[in-house]
């Protein structure tokens, strides 16, 4: 599943939890959204590292 879909699902869980007073569902939604943010950051770091590696290869 794509990150934007997972983020939307997490947001919906959070909202549903708030509306119904279901704290666990709200927490799950927040956790799901945080997982997406971590995956996005990891992918960004990986791309940067690959860019640095590629530029070092070109310099030699």
Buried (B, 14 or more C-beta within 10 A) or exposed (E): EEEEEBBBBBBEBBEBBEEEEBEEBBEBBBEBBEBBEEEEEEEEEEEEEEEEEEEEEEEE
